[in-house]
Amino acid sequence: LLSSLATEPAHHRKGAGSMLLKWGTERADGAGLPMYIESTEMGKPLYEKFGFETVHVMETDLATFGGRGKDKRYLMIRTPRERHVV
């Protein structure tokens, strides 16, 4: 249902991400489907607000690819809520 979710920095914290997640989670719930997302540290609290739970944390050493530091991604699952017609 949702392949990718990002908002322009100028529009952060204005509800656009929540609106899109509400749309997607309602449809997943209506179909009885679980959802999976890979989140950054910044996006993690928003996904948690919608019922996603971290099942694994993946860290990548960016030096392996010529970069600096580490990248951390949260692998998250959301089980469907009560089914309803969307």
PDB file of N, CA, C and O in Angstrom:
ATOM      1  N   LEU A   1       0.812  -1.195   0.000  1.00  0.00           N
ATOM      2  CA  LEU A   1       0.000   0.000   0.000  1.00  0.00           C
ATOM      3  C   LEU A   1       0.853   1.255   0.000  1.00  0.00           C
ATOM      4  O   LEU A   1       0.631   2.171  -0.791  1.00  0.00           O
ATOM      5  N   LEU A   2       1.834   1.288   0.897  1.00  0.00           N
ATOM      6  CA  LEU A   2       2.770   2.418   0.939  1.00  0.00           C
ATOM      7  C   LEU A   2       4.156   1.860   0.668  1.00  0.00           C
ATOM      8  O   LEU A   2       4.648   1.015   1.415  1.00  0.00           O
ATOM      9  N   SER A   3       4.772   2.323  -0.377  1.00  0.00           N
ATOM     10  CA  SER A   3       6.091   1.826  -0.737  1.00  0.00           C
ATOM     11  C   SER A   3       7.190   2.667  -0.099  1.00  0.00           C
ATOM     12  O   SER A   3       8.230   2.149   0.306  1.00  0.00           O
ATOM     13  N   SER A   4       6.948   3.951  -0.018  1.00  0.00           N
ATOM     14  CA  SER A   4       7.953   4.866   0.504  1.00  0.00           C
ATOM     15  C   SER A   4       7.237   6.082   1.076  1.00  0.00           C
ATOM     16  O   SER A   4       6.212   6.517   0.551  1.00  0.00           O
ATOM     17  N   LEU A   5       7.785   6.620   2.150  1.00  0.00           N
ATOM     18  CA  LEU A   5       7.162   7.785   2.772  1.00  0.00           C
ATOM     19  C   LEU A   5       8.246   8.751   3.210  1.00  0.00           C
ATOM     20  O   LEU A   5       9.114   8.405   4.011  1.00  0.00           O
ATOM     21  N   ALA A   6       8.191   9.953   2.684  1.00  0.00           N
ATOM     22  CA  ALA A   6       9.130  11.004   3.064  1.00  0.00           C
ATOM     23  C   ALA A   6       8.433  12.342   2.872  1.00  0.00           C
ATOM     24  O   ALA A   6       7.569  12.483   2.005  1.00  0.00           O
ATOM     25  N   THR A   7       8.806  13.311   3.673  1.00  0.00           N
ATOM     26  CA  THR A   7       8.255  14.652   3.493  1.00  0.00           C
ATOM     27  C   THR A   7       9.399  15.642   3.321  1.00  0.00           C
ATOM     28  O   THR A   7      10.483  15.468   3.878  1.00  0.00           O
ATOM     29  N   GLU A   8       9.141  16.653   2.561  1.00  0.00           N
ATOM     30  CA  GLU A   8      10.089  17.742   2.353  1.00  0.00           C
ATOM     31  C   GLU A   8      10.381  18.384   3.703  1.00  0.00           C
ATOM     32  O   GLU A   8       9.452  18.628   4.474  1.00  0.00           O
ATOM     33  N   PRO A   9      11.652  18.666   4.013  1.00  0.00           N
ATOM     34  CA  PRO A   9      11.979  19.246   5.320  1.00  0.00           C
ATOM     35  C   PRO A   9      11.138  20.467   5.698  1.00  0.00           C
ATOM     36  O   PRO A   9      10.819  20.650   6.873  1.00  0.00           O
ATOM     37  N   ALA A  10      10.782  21.284   4.745  1.00  0.00           N
ATOM     38  CA  ALA A  10       9.969  22.466   5.045  1.00  0.00           C
ATOM     39  C   ALA A  10       8.569  22.089   5.530  1.00  0.00           C
ATOM     40  O   ALA A  10       7.870  22.918   6.113  1.00  0.00           O
ATOM     41  N   HIS A  11       8.156  20.839   5.293  1.00  0.00           N
ATOM     42  CA  HIS A  11       6.819  20.390   5.677  1.00  0.00           C
ATOM     43  C   HIS A  11       6.829  19.402   6.842  1.00  0.00           C
ATOM     44  O   HIS A  11       5.793  18.836   7.192  1.00  0.00           O
ATOM     45  N   HIS A  12       8.009  19.197   7.441  1.00  0.00           N
ATOM     46  CA  HIS A  12       8.087  18.319   8.610  1.00  0.00           C
ATOM     47  C   HIS A  12       7.216  18.858   9.738  1.00  0.00           C
ATOM     48  O   HIS A  12       7.075  20.068   9.911  1.00  0.00           O
ATOM     49  N   ARG A  13       6.633  17.929  10.506  1.00  0.00           N
ATOM     50  CA  ARG A  13       5.865  18.234  11.704  1.00  0.00           C
ATOM     51  C   ARG A  13       4.605  19.061  11.414  1.00  0.00           C
ATOM     52  O   ARG A  13       4.151  19.834  12.258  1.00  0.00           O
ATOM     53  N   LYS A  14       4.050  18.885  10.211  1.00  0.00           N
ATOM     54  CA  LYS A  14       2.808  19.581   9.860  1.00  0.00           C
ATOM     55  C   LYS A  14       1.668  18.611   9.601  1.00  0.00           C
ATOM     56  O   LYS A  14       0.586  19.022   9.182  1.00  0.00           O
ATOM     57  N   GLY A  15       1.903  17.310   9.851  1.00  0.00           N
ATOM     58  CA  GLY A  15       0.827  16.332   9.741  1.00  0.00           C
ATOM     59  C   GLY A  15       0.742  15.550   8.444  1.00  0.00           C
ATOM     60  O   GLY A  15      -0.097  14.657   8.326  1.00  0.00           O
ATOM     61  N   ALA A  16       1.589  15.858   7.465  1.00  0.00           N
ATOM     62  CA  ALA A  16       1.505  15.152   6.180  1.00  0.00           C
ATOM     63  C   ALA A  16       1.834  13.665   6.344  1.00  0.00           C
ATOM     64  O   ALA A  16       1.132  12.816   5.794  1.00  0.00           O
ATOM     65  N   GLY A  17       2.889  13.342   7.091  1.00  0.00           N
ATOM     66  CA  GLY A  17       3.255  11.943   7.308  1.00  0.00           C
ATOM     67  C   GLY A  17       2.166  11.189   8.056  1.00  0.00           C
ATOM     68  O   GLY A  17       1.850  10.049   7.713  1.00  0.00           O
ATOM     69  N   SER A  18       1.595  11.814   9.068  1.00  0.00           N
ATOM     70  CA  SER A  18       0.505  11.182   9.819  1.00  0.00           C
ATOM     71  C   SER A  18      -0.707  10.930   8.935  1.00  0.00           C
ATOM     72  O   SER A  18      -1.350   9.885   9.034  1.00  0.00           O
ATOM     73  N   MET A  19      -1.015  11.883   8.075  1.00  0.00           N
ATOM     74  CA  MET A  19      -2.152  11.733   7.180  1.00  0.00           C
ATOM     75  C   MET A  19      -1.947  10.537   6.243  1.00  0.00           C
ATOM     76  O   MET A  19      -2.869   9.749   6.033  1.00  0.00           O
ATOM     77  N   LEU A  20      -0.759  10.403   5.690  1.00  0.00           N
ATOM     78  CA  LEU A  20      -0.471   9.288   4.792  1.00  0.00           C
ATOM     79  C   LEU A  20      -0.465   7.952   5.535  1.00  0.00           C
ATOM     80  O   LEU A  20      -0.962   6.951   5.019  1.00  0.00           O
ATOM     81  N   LEU A  21       0.093   7.935   6.741  1.00  0.00           N
ATOM     82  CA  LEU A  21       0.098   6.695   7.524  1.00  0.00           C
ATOM     83  C   LEU A  21      -1.313   6.297   7.940  1.00  0.00           C
ATOM     84  O   LEU A  21      -1.645   5.111   7.944  1.00  0.00           O
ATOM     85  N   LYS A  22      -2.131   7.257   8.285  1.00  0.00           N
ATOM     86  CA  LYS A  22      -3.518   6.968   8.640  1.00  0.00           C
ATOM     87  C   LYS A  22      -4.217   6.314   7.458  1.00  0.00           C
ATOM     88  O   LYS A  22      -4.913   5.312   7.625  1.00  0.00           O
ATOM     89  N   TRP A  23      -4.039   6.871   6.268  1.00  0.00           N
ATOM     90  CA  TRP A  23      -4.626   6.322   5.048  1.00  0.00           C
ATOM     91  C   TRP A  23      -4.162   4.878   4.845  1.00  0.00           C
ATOM     92  O   TRP A  23      -4.984   3.988   4.626  1.00  0.00           O
ATOM     93  N   GLY A  24      -2.861   4.645   4.916  1.00  0.00           N
ATOM     94  CA  GLY A  24      -2.318   3.311   4.671  1.00  0.00           C
ATOM     95  C   GLY A  24      -2.707   2.293   5.730  1.00  0.00           C
ATOM     96  O   GLY A  24      -3.050   1.156   5.405  1.00  0.00           O
ATOM     97  N   THR A  25      -2.655   2.695   7.002  1.00  0.00           N
ATOM     98  CA  THR A  25      -2.985   1.748   8.071  1.00  0.00           C
ATOM     99  C   THR A  25      -4.471   1.393   8.057  1.00  0.00           C
ATOM    100  O   THR A  25      -4.834   0.258   8.365  1.00  0.00           O
ATOM    101  N   GLU A  26      -5.322   2.335   7.707  1.00  0.00           N
ATOM    102  CA  GLU A  26      -6.756   2.032   7.617  1.00  0.00           C
ATOM    103  C   GLU A  26      -7.025   0.993   6.531  1.00  0.00           C
ATOM    104  O   GLU A  26      -7.845   0.093   6.716  1.00  0.00           O
ATOM    105  N   ARG A  27      -6.342   1.118   5.413  1.00  0.00           N
ATOM    106  CA  ARG A  27      -6.537   0.162   4.332  1.00  0.00           C
ATOM    107  C   ARG A  27      -5.957  -1.202   4.679  1.00  0.00           C
ATOM    108  O   ARG A  27      -6.558  -2.230   4.366  1.00  0.00           O
ATOM    109  N   ALA A  28      -4.814  -1.220   5.313  1.00  0.00           N
ATOM    110  CA  ALA A  28      -4.216  -2.491   5.735  1.00  0.00           C
ATOM    111  C   ALA A  28      -5.125  -3.172   6.766  1.00  0.00           C
ATOM    112  O   ALA A  28      -5.339  -4.382   6.704  1.00  0.00           O
ATOM    113  N   ASP A  29      -5.651  -2.401   7.698  1.00  0.00           N
ATOM    114  CA  ASP A  29      -6.559  -2.962   8.694  1.00  0.00           C
ATOM    115  C   ASP A  29      -7.816  -3.531   8.032  1.00  0.00           C
ATOM    116  O   ASP A  29      -8.274  -4.616   8.391  1.00  0.00           O
ATOM    117  N   GLY A  30      -8.362  -2.805   7.081  1.00  0.00           N
ATOM    118  CA  GLY A  30      -9.560  -3.246   6.387  1.00  0.00           C
ATOM    119  C   GLY A  30      -9.354  -4.552   5.637  1.00  0.00           C
ATOM    120  O   GLY A  30     -10.274  -5.355   5.487  1.00  0.00           O
ATOM    121  N   ALA A  31      -8.118  -4.747   5.166  1.00  0.00           N
ATOM    122  CA  ALA A  31      -7.792  -5.977   4.439  1.00  0.00           C
ATOM    123  C   ALA A  31      -7.225  -7.051   5.363  1.00  0.00           C
ATOM    124  O   ALA A  31      -6.972  -8.176   4.930  1.00  0.00           O
ATOM    125  N   GLY A  32      -7.026  -6.705   6.638  1.00  0.00           N
ATOM    126  CA  GLY A  32      -6.457  -7.664   7.587  1.00  0.00           C
ATOM    127  C   GLY A  32      -4.988  -7.962   7.331  1.00  0.00           C
ATOM    128  O   GLY A  32      -4.521  -9.066   7.612  1.00  0.00           O
ATOM    129  N   LEU A  33      -4.253  -6.987   6.800  1.00  0.00           N
ATOM    130  CA  LEU A  33      -2.855  -7.196   6.422  1.00  0.00           C
ATOM    131  C   LEU A  33      -1.874  -6.568   7.408  1.00  0.00           C
ATOM    132  O   LEU A  33      -2.108  -5.463   7.896  1.00  0.00           O
ATOM    133  N   PRO A  34      -0.778  -7.266   7.705  1.00  0.00           N
ATOM    134  CA  PRO A  34       0.281  -6.647   8.501  1.00  0.00           C
ATOM    135  C   PRO A  34       1.055  -5.665   7.619  1.00  0.00           C
ATOM    136  O   PRO A  34       0.963  -5.709   6.392  1.00  0.00           O
ATOM    137  N   MET A  35       1.812  -4.787   8.256  1.00  0.00           N
ATOM    138  CA  MET A  35       2.636  -3.821   7.515  1.00  0.00           C
ATOM    139  C   MET A  35       4.076  -3.916   7.994  1.00  0.00           C
ATOM    140  O   MET A  35       4.342  -4.246   9.149  1.00  0.00           O
ATOM    141  N   TYR A  36       4.999  -3.622   7.087  1.00  0.00           N
ATOM    142  CA  TYR A  36       6.431  -3.642   7.383  1.00  0.00           C
ATOM    143  C   TYR A  36       7.014  -2.323   6.914  1.00  0.00           C
ATOM    144  O   TYR A  36       6.640  -1.805   5.862  1.00  0.00           O
ATOM    145  N   ILE A  37       7.940  -1.780   7.709  1.00  0.00           N
ATOM    146  CA  ILE A  37       8.606  -0.532   7.331  1.00  0.00           C
ATOM    147  C   ILE A  37      10.040  -0.568   7.825  1.00  0.00           C
ATOM    148  O   ILE A  37      10.334  -1.181   8.851  1.00  0.00           O
ATOM    149  N   GLU A  38      10.927   0.084   7.100  1.00  0.00           N
ATOM    150  CA  GLU A  38      12.291   0.325   7.561  1.00  0.00           C
ATOM    151  C   GLU A  38      12.374   1.810   7.842  1.00  0.00           C
ATOM    152  O   GLU A  38      12.189   2.626   6.940  1.00  0.00           O
ATOM    153  N   SER A  39      12.650   2.169   9.092  1.00  0.00           N
ATOM    154  CA  SER A  39      12.600   3.565   9.509  1.00  0.00           C
ATOM    155  C   SER A  39      13.963   4.097   9.931  1.00  0.00           C
ATOM    156  O   SER A  39      14.835   3.353  10.379  1.00  0.00           O
ATOM    157  N   THR A  40      14.118   5.404   9.773  1.00  0.00           N
ATOM    158  CA  THR A  40      15.273   6.104  10.333  1.00  0.00           C
ATOM    159  C   THR A  40      14.955   6.450  11.783  1.00  0.00           C
ATOM    160  O   THR A  40      13.828   6.268  12.245  1.00  0.00           O
ATOM    161  N   GLU A  41      15.946   6.945  12.482  1.00  0.00           N
ATOM    162  CA  GLU A  41      15.760   7.400  13.869  1.00  0.00           C
ATOM    163  C   GLU A  41      14.687   8.495  13.918  1.00  0.00           C
ATOM    164  O   GLU A  41      13.866   8.523  14.835  1.00  0.00           O
ATOM    165  N   MET A  42      14.699   9.388  12.937  1.00  0.00           N
ATOM    166  CA  MET A  42      13.756  10.505  12.920  1.00  0.00           C
ATOM    167  C   MET A  42      12.312  10.030  12.732  1.00  0.00           C
ATOM    168  O   MET A  42      11.401  10.564  13.364  1.00  0.00           O
ATOM    169  N   GLY A  43      12.097   9.039  11.877  1.00  0.00           N
ATOM    170  CA  GLY A  43      10.744   8.587  11.590  1.00  0.00           C
ATOM    171  C   GLY A  43      10.175   7.608  12.604  1.00  0.00           C
ATOM    172  O   GLY A  43       8.960   7.421  12.667  1.00  0.00           O
ATOM    173  N   LYS A  44      11.038   6.979  13.400  1.00  0.00           N
ATOM    174  CA  LYS A  44      10.624   5.923  14.323  1.00  0.00           C
ATOM    175  C   LYS A  44       9.469   6.334  15.251  1.00  0.00           C
ATOM    176  O   LYS A  44       8.512   5.570  15.373  1.00  0.00           O
ATOM    177  N   PRO A  45       9.510   7.494  15.907  1.00  0.00           N
ATOM    178  CA  PRO A  45       8.399   7.863  16.805  1.00  0.00           C
ATOM    179  C   PRO A  45       7.045   7.969  16.088  1.00  0.00           C
ATOM    180  O   PRO A  45       6.014   7.629  16.669  1.00  0.00           O
ATOM    181  N   LEU A  46       7.039   8.428  14.858  1.00  0.00           N
ATOM    182  CA  LEU A  46       5.791   8.536  14.107  1.00  0.00           C
ATOM    183  C   LEU A  46       5.226   7.138  13.842  1.00  0.00           C
ATOM    184  O   LEU A  46       4.030   6.909  14.026  1.00  0.00           O
ATOM    185  N   TYR A  47       6.064   6.219  13.419  1.00  0.00           N
ATOM    186  CA  TYR A  47       5.589   4.857  13.149  1.00  0.00           C
ATOM    187  C   TYR A  47       5.104   4.187  14.434  1.00  0.00           C
ATOM    188  O   TYR A  47       4.111   3.460  14.417  1.00  0.00           O
ATOM    189  N   GLU A  48       5.791   4.426  15.531  1.00  0.00           N
ATOM    190  CA  GLU A  48       5.357   3.860  16.812  1.00  0.00           C
ATOM    191  C   GLU A  48       3.971   4.385  17.195  1.00  0.00           C
ATOM    192  O   GLU A  48       3.152   3.649  17.745  1.00  0.00           O
ATOM    193  N   LYS A  49       3.719   5.647  16.905  1.00  0.00           N
ATOM    194  CA  LYS A  49       2.418   6.257  17.191  1.00  0.00           C
ATOM    195  C   LYS A  49       1.293   5.521  16.453  1.00  0.00           C
ATOM    196  O   LYS A  49       0.153   5.495  16.916  1.00  0.00           O
ATOM    197  N   PHE A  50       1.621   4.927  15.309  1.00  0.00           N
ATOM    198  CA  PHE A  50       0.636   4.201  14.513  1.00  0.00           C
ATOM    199  C   PHE A  50       0.682   2.693  14.752  1.00  0.00           C
ATOM    200  O   PHE A  50       0.093   1.922  13.994  1.00  0.00           O
ATOM    201  N   GLY A  51       1.385   2.273  15.811  1.00  0.00           N
ATOM    202  CA  GLY A  51       1.338   0.868  16.198  1.00  0.00           C
ATOM    203  C   GLY A  51       2.449  -0.012  15.670  1.00  0.00           C
ATOM    204  O   GLY A  51       2.401  -1.228  15.857  1.00  0.00           O
ATOM    205  N   PHE A  52       3.447   0.557  15.017  1.00  0.00           N
ATOM    206  CA  PHE A  52       4.573  -0.243  14.536  1.00  0.00           C
ATOM    207  C   PHE A  52       5.499  -0.563  15.703  1.00  0.00           C
ATOM    208  O   PHE A  52       5.709   0.268  16.587  1.00  0.00           O
ATOM    209  N   GLU A  53       6.045  -1.766  15.698  1.00  0.00           N
ATOM    210  CA  GLU A  53       6.979  -2.192  16.736  1.00  0.00           C
ATOM    211  C   GLU A  53       8.287  -2.608  16.088  1.00  0.00           C
ATOM    212  O   GLU A  53       8.291  -3.281  15.057  1.00  0.00           O
ATOM    213  N   THR A  54       9.402  -2.205  16.696  1.00  0.00           N
ATOM    214  CA  THR A  54      10.723  -2.573  16.184  1.00  0.00           C
ATOM    215  C   THR A  54      10.971  -4.055  16.420  1.00  0.00           C
ATOM    216  O   THR A  54      10.824  -4.554  17.535  1.00  0.00           O
ATOM    217  N   VAL A  55      11.352  -4.752  15.347  1.00  0.00           N
ATOM    218  CA  VAL A  55      11.675  -6.175  15.466  1.00  0.00           C
ATOM    219  C   VAL A  55      13.173  -6.430  15.280  1.00  0.00           C
ATOM    220  O   VAL A  55      13.678  -7.496  15.632  1.00  0.00           O
ATOM    221  N   HIS A  56      13.878  -5.439  14.723  1.00  0.00           N
ATOM    222  CA  HIS A  56      15.325  -5.579  14.542  1.00  0.00           C
ATOM    223  C   HIS A  56      15.909  -4.196  14.252  1.00  0.00           C
ATOM    224  O   HIS A  56      15.259  -3.356  13.631  1.00  0.00           O
ATOM    225  N   VAL A  57      17.126  -3.973  14.702  1.00  0.00           N
ATOM    226  CA  VAL A  57      17.852  -2.740  14.390  1.00  0.00           C
ATOM    227  C   VAL A  57      19.035  -3.130  13.523  1.00  0.00           C
ATOM    228  O   VAL A  57      19.824  -3.999  13.893  1.00  0.00           O
ATOM    229  N   MET A  58      19.157  -2.494  12.382  1.00  0.00           N
ATOM    230  CA  MET A  58      20.222  -2.792  11.430  1.00  0.00           C
ATOM    231  C   MET A  58      21.192  -1.605  11.385  1.00  0.00           C
ATOM    232  O   MET A  58      20.797  -0.481  11.076  1.00  0.00           O
ATOM    233  N   GLU A  59      22.450  -1.865  11.692  1.00  0.00           N
ATOM    234  CA  GLU A  59      23.471  -0.816  11.628  1.00  0.00           C
ATOM    235  C   GLU A  59      24.444  -1.129  10.510  1.00  0.00           C
ATOM    236  O   GLU A  59      24.891  -2.266  10.355  1.00  0.00           O
ATOM    237  N   THR A  60      24.764  -0.112   9.739  1.00  0.00           N
ATOM    238  CA  THR A  60      25.719  -0.249   8.639  1.00  0.00           C
ATOM    239  C   THR A  60      26.867   0.713   8.868  1.00  0.00           C
ATOM    240  O   THR A  60      26.651   1.904   9.091  1.00  0.00           O
ATOM    241  N   ASP A  61      28.086   0.200   8.815  1.00  0.00           N
ATOM    242  CA  ASP A  61      29.278   1.041   8.908  1.00  0.00           C
ATOM    243  C   ASP A  61      29.499   1.668   7.537  1.00  0.00           C
ATOM    244  O   ASP A  61      29.855   0.974   6.584  1.00  0.00           O
ATOM    245  N   LEU A  62      29.292   2.961   7.438  1.00  0.00           N
ATOM    246  CA  LEU A  62      29.376   3.647   6.158  1.00  0.00           C
ATOM    247  C   LEU A  62      30.801   3.697   5.601  1.00  0.00           C
ATOM    248  O   LEU A  62      30.985   3.966   4.414  1.00  0.00           O
ATOM    249  N   ALA A  63      31.809   3.442   6.439  1.00  0.00           N
ATOM    250  CA  ALA A  63      33.192   3.397   5.959  1.00  0.00           C
ATOM    251  C   ALA A  63      33.370   2.288   4.923  1.00  0.00           C
ATOM    252  O   ALA A  63      34.220   2.387   4.038  1.00  0.00           O
ATOM    253  N   THR A  64      32.577   1.252   5.035  1.00  0.00           N
ATOM    254  CA  THR A  64      32.621   0.152   4.071  1.00  0.00           C
ATOM    255  C   THR A  64      32.352   0.650   2.661  1.00  0.00           C
ATOM    256  O   THR A  64      32.814   0.057   1.685  1.00  0.00           O
ATOM    257  N   PHE A  65      31.605   1.738   2.559  1.00  0.00           N
ATOM    258  CA  PHE A  65      31.225   2.281   1.256  1.00  0.00           C
ATOM    259  C   PHE A  65      31.877   3.641   0.983  1.00  0.00           C
ATOM    260  O   PHE A  65      31.430   4.387   0.112  1.00  0.00           O
ATOM    261  N   GLY A  66      32.941   3.955   1.737  1.00  0.00           N
ATOM    262  CA  GLY A  66      33.659   5.201   1.538  1.00  0.00           C
ATOM    263  C   GLY A  66      33.093   6.387   2.300  1.00  0.00           C
ATOM    264  O   GLY A  66      33.536   7.517   2.096  1.00  0.00           O
ATOM    265  N   GLY A  67      32.121   6.149   3.175  1.00  0.00           N
ATOM    266  CA  GLY A  67      31.517   7.233   3.952  1.00  0.00           C
ATOM    267  C   GLY A  67      32.071   7.287   5.358  1.00  0.00           C
ATOM    268  O   GLY A  67      33.084   6.662   5.670  1.00  0.00           O
ATOM    269  N   ARG A  68      31.391   8.043   6.201  1.00  0.00           N
ATOM    270  CA  ARG A  68      31.782   8.180   7.596  1.00  0.00           C
ATOM    271  C   ARG A  68      30.606   7.859   8.502  1.00  0.00           C
ATOM    272  O   ARG A  68      29.447   8.103   8.163  1.00  0.00           O
ATOM    273  N   GLY A  69      30.929   7.313   9.646  1.00  0.00           N
ATOM    274  CA  GLY A  69      29.899   7.049  10.635  1.00  0.00           C
ATOM    275  C   GLY A  69      29.119   5.782  10.346  1.00  0.00           C
ATOM    276  O   GLY A  69      29.545   4.914   9.584  1.00  0.00           O
ATOM    277  N   LYS A  70      27.956   5.710  10.985  1.00  0.00           N
ATOM    278  CA  LYS A  70      27.099   4.544  10.839  1.00  0.00           C
ATOM    279  C   LYS A  70      25.692   4.989  10.483  1.00  0.00           C
ATOM    280  O   LYS A  70      25.266   6.088  10.839  1.00  0.00           O
ATOM    281  N   ASP A  71      24.984   4.136   9.784  1.00  0.00           N
ATOM    282  CA  ASP A  71      23.578   4.351   9.468  1.00  0.00           C
ATOM    283  C   ASP A  71      22.787   3.326  10.261  1.00  0.00           C
ATOM    284  O   ASP A  71      23.134   2.145  10.275  1.00  0.00           O
ATOM    285  N   LYS A  72      21.733   3.768  10.918  1.00  0.00           N
ATOM    286  CA  LYS A  72      20.906   2.868  11.718  1.00  0.00           C
ATOM    287  C   LYS A  72      19.491   2.884  11.163  1.00  0.00           C
ATOM    288  O   LYS A  72      18.893   3.945  10.985  1.00  0.00           O
ATOM    289  N   ARG A  73      18.961   1.691  10.891  1.00  0.00           N
ATOM    290  CA  ARG A  73      17.585   1.531  10.422  1.00  0.00           C
ATOM    291  C   ARG A  73      16.834   0.618  11.364  1.00  0.00           C
ATOM    292  O   ARG A  73      17.375  -0.370  11.860  1.00  0.00           O
ATOM    293  N   TYR A  74      15.579   0.961  11.603  1.00  0.00           N
ATOM    294  CA  TYR A  74      14.714   0.177  12.467  1.00  0.00           C
ATOM    295  C   TYR A  74      13.744  -0.606  11.584  1.00  0.00           C
ATOM    296  O   TYR A  74      12.974  -0.017  10.825  1.00  0.00           O
ATOM    297  N   LEU A  75      13.783  -1.923  11.685  1.00  0.00           N
ATOM    298  CA  LEU A  75      12.881  -2.768  10.926  1.00  0.00           C
ATOM    299  C   LEU A  75      11.653  -2.964  11.806  1.00  0.00           C
ATOM    300  O   LEU A  75      11.750  -3.484  12.917  1.00  0.00           O
ATOM    301  N   MET A  76      10.500  -2.543  11.302  1.00  0.00           N
ATOM    302  CA  MET A  76       9.302  -2.456  12.131  1.00  0.00           C
ATOM    303  C   MET A  76       8.118  -3.174  11.483  1.00  0.00           C
ATOM    304  O   MET A  76       7.961  -3.180  10.263  1.00  0.00           O
ATOM    305  N   ILE A  77       7.291  -3.780  12.340  1.00  0.00           N
ATOM    306  CA  ILE A  77       6.100  -4.507  11.906  1.00  0.00           C
ATOM    307  C   ILE A  77       4.880  -3.919  12.623  1.00  0.00           C
ATOM    308  O   ILE A  77       4.963  -3.494  13.775  1.00  0.00           O
ATOM    309  N   ARG A  78       3.765  -3.907  11.926  1.00  0.00           N
ATOM    310  CA  ARG A  78       2.485  -3.501  12.523  1.00  0.00           C
ATOM    311  C   ARG A  78       1.461  -4.574  12.179  1.00  0.00           C
ATOM    312  O   ARG A  78       1.220  -4.867  11.008  1.00  0.00           O
ATOM    313  N   THR A  79       0.869  -5.149  13.201  1.00  0.00           N
ATOM    314  CA  THR A  79      -0.171  -6.145  12.969  1.00  0.00           C
ATOM    315  C   THR A  79      -1.489  -5.437  12.704  1.00  0.00           C
ATOM    316  O   THR A  79      -1.708  -4.332  13.200  1.00  0.00           O
ATOM    317  N   PRO A  80      -2.367  -6.056  11.928  1.00  0.00           N
ATOM    318  CA  PRO A  80      -3.641  -5.399  11.616  1.00  0.00           C
ATOM    319  C   PRO A  80      -4.510  -5.216  12.841  1.00  0.00           C
ATOM    320  O   PRO A  80      -4.517  -6.055  13.741  1.00  0.00           O
ATOM    321  N   ARG A  81      -5.223  -4.144  12.871  1.00  0.00           N
ATOM    322  CA  ARG A  81      -6.176  -3.861  13.935  1.00  0.00           C
ATOM    323  C   ARG A  81      -7.521  -4.443  13.543  1.00  0.00           C
ATOM    324  O   ARG A  81      -7.633  -5.135  12.531  1.00  0.00           O
ATOM    325  N   GLU A  82      -8.518  -4.169  14.322  1.00  0.00           N
ATOM    326  CA  GLU A  82      -9.876  -4.654  14.030  1.00  0.00           C
ATOM    327  C   GLU A  82     -10.255  -4.348  12.594  1.00  0.00           C
ATOM    328  O   GLU A  82     -10.058  -3.234  12.108  1.00  0.00           O
ATOM    329  N   ARG A  83     -10.796  -5.344  11.927  1.00  0.00           N
ATOM    330  CA  ARG A  83     -11.211  -5.152  10.528  1.00  0.00           C
ATOM    331  C   ARG A  83     -12.430  -4.232  10.455  1.00  0.00           C
ATOM    332  O   ARG A  83     -13.354  -4.325  11.263  1.00  0.00           O
ATOM    333  N   HIS A  84     -12.402  -3.358   9.478  1.00  0.00           N
ATOM    334  CA  HIS A  84     -13.547  -2.499   9.226  1.00  0.00           C
ATOM    335  C   HIS A  84     -13.564  -2.156   7.749  1.00  0.00           C
ATOM    336  O   HIS A  84     -12.546  -2.310   7.073  1.00  0.00           O
ATOM    337  N   VAL A  85     -14.654  -1.710   7.248  1.00  0.00           N
ATOM    338  CA  VAL A  85     -14.775  -1.366   5.836  1.00  0.00           C
ATOM    339  C   VAL A  85     -14.168   0.004   5.615  1.00  0.00           C
ATOM    340  O   VAL A  85     -14.462   0.957   6.335  1.00  0.00           O
ATOM    341  N   VAL A  86     -13.304   0.087   4.591  1.00  0.00           N
ATOM    342  CA  VAL A  86     -12.647   1.352   4.276  1.00  0.00           C
ATOM    343  C   VAL A  86     -13.263   1.937   3.032  1.00  0.00           C
ATOM    344  O   VAL A  86     -12.856   3.010   2.587  1.00  0.00           O
TER     345      VAL A  86
END
